[in-house]
Amino acid sequence: MPDREERFRVMLDVVEAAVGPNPRVLDLACGTGSISRRLFARLPQANSVALDMDPTLMAIAGGSFEGDRRITFVTADLSQPGWADDLAGEPFDAVLTATALHWMQPDPLARLYADLAKVVRPGGVFVNADHMPDPETPLLNAIDETARRGYEARARAAGAVDWEQWWALVAADPRLSAVYAASRAILDDHVKGVTHPVAWHTEKLAEAGFPESGVAWRSVTDAVVVAIR
Ligand SMILES: C[S@@+](CC[C@H](N)C(=O)[O-])C[C@H]1O[C@@H](n2cnc3c(N)ncnc32)[C@H](O)[C@@H]1O
């Protein structure tokens, strides 16, 4: 994915500037914990609650952070009301998410934003780095898609695996067979989500109770949207 590390850097710039060097963070739809990994490298005094619904990704995240007392894990489906019931403790200084919320349908995502307004403390931030193409610029989006395919082809030639190839490697690993079967059932049931332009996100975040939101970084079709609680 082009610009992945750049987006994480911007996300953590925002966190450090907005809420300081020892934030309590919710790593939302954490996958294998990519955000928490970079958070701890940048801000070693931070703490993270990492939440996802996928048992394989959670198993890998749990293993790779084994013994690290700064992180705890919660399994929950963000599209279900009550997803935040198992979050203990005070509201978060920052809720961070990347390449994930486009998996969701519009109504559950708008509901999630309303829930996040209760989960982030006043003055805290929600940062969403995701694919947010603007339907008003189809020609530019097509150029971006061509450029992205070129980037992916070069990365593949250099040995990178894509999301599907990565899952094929997981499926072939006997240590992961039980969790993989559970993940497969979730992935097979999953109804593909929808992308929205930046304006959709900022509008829904305002309705949800974030008084200000805007763009901290963007390319043609990806953006980092920051909402301040
Ligand atoms: C492409 S991964 C990104 C993970 C991580 N943020 C990263 O950048 O490496 C998308 C993640 O979103 C999670 N996810 C998607 N929909 C979800 C939902 N409704 N509830 C919880 N997690 C969800 C998936 O399980 C997956 O781990």
The ligand as an SDF file (V2000), in Angstrom:
LIG
                    3D

 27 29  0  0  0  0  0  0  0  0999 V2000
   -6.7280   -4.3450    6.4560 C   0  0  0  0  0  0  0  0  0  0  0  0
   -6.8450   -4.6500    8.1760 S   0  0  0  0  0  0  0  0  0  0  0  0
   -5.9770   -3.2690    8.8740 C   0  0  0  0  0  0  0  0  0  0  0  0
   -5.3940   -3.5740   10.2220 C   0  0  0  0  0  0  0  0  0  0  0  0
   -4.4480   -2.5190   10.7960 C   0  0  0  0  0  0  0  0  0  0  0  0
   -5.1610   -1.3200   11.1860 N   0  0  0  0  0  0  0  0  0  0  0  0
   -3.3460   -2.1880    9.8300 C   0  0  0  0  0  0  0  0  0  0  0  0
   -3.3320   -1.0970    9.2550 O   0  0  0  0  0  0  0  0  0  0  0  0
   -2.4730   -3.0470    9.6270 O   0  0  0  0  0  0  0  0  0  0  0  0
   -8.5510   -4.2930    8.5130 C   0  0  0  0  0  0  0  0  0  0  0  0
   -8.9680   -4.7740    9.8880 C   0  0  0  0  0  0  0  0  0  0  0  0
  -10.2780   -4.3290   10.1920 O   0  0  0  0  0  0  0  0  0  0  0  0
  -10.9000   -5.3290   10.9520 C   0  0  0  0  0  0  0  0  0  0  0  0
  -12.3380   -5.1100   10.9190 N   0  0  0  0  0  0  0  0  0  0  0  0
  -13.0890   -4.8930    9.8160 C   0  0  0  0  0  0  0  0  0  0  0  0
  -14.3830   -4.7680   10.1590 N   0  0  0  0  0  0  0  0  0  0  0  0
  -14.4340   -4.9030   11.5110 C   0  0  0  0  0  0  0  0  0  0  0  0
  -15.5000   -4.8890   12.4540 C   0  0  0  0  0  0  0  0  0  0  0  0
  -16.7630   -4.7290   12.0620 N   0  0  0  0  0  0  0  0  0  0  0  0
  -15.2060   -5.0780   13.7520 N   0  0  0  0  0  0  0  0  0  0  0  0
  -13.9050   -5.2670   14.1520 C   0  0  0  0  0  0  0  0  0  0  0  0
  -12.8680   -5.3010   13.3060 N   0  0  0  0  0  0  0  0  0  0  0  0
  -13.1280   -5.1210   11.9900 C   0  0  0  0  0  0  0  0  0  0  0  0
  -10.4730   -6.6070   10.2530 C   0  0  0  0  0  0  0  0  0  0  0  0
  -10.6780   -7.7490   11.0550 O   0  0  0  0  0  0  0  0  0  0  0  0
   -9.0050   -6.2880    9.9980 C   0  0  0  0  0  0  0  0  0  0  0  0
   -8.2060   -6.6630   11.0770 O   0  0  0  0  0  0  0  0  0  0  0  0
  1  2  1  0
  2  3  1  0
  2 10  1  0
  3  4  1  0
  4  5  1  0
  5  6  1  0
  5  7  1  0
  7  8  2  0
  7  9  1  0
 10 11  1  0
 11 12  1  0
 11 26  1  0
 12 13  1  0
 13 14  1  0
 13 24  1  0
 14 15  1  0
 14 23  1  0
 15 16  2  0
 16 17  1  0
 17 18  1  0
 17 23  2  0
 18 19  1  0
 18 20  2  0
 20 21  1  0
 21 22  2  0
 22 23  1  0
 24 25  1  0
 24 26  1  0
 26 27  1  0
M  CHG  2   2   1   9  -1
M  END
$$$$
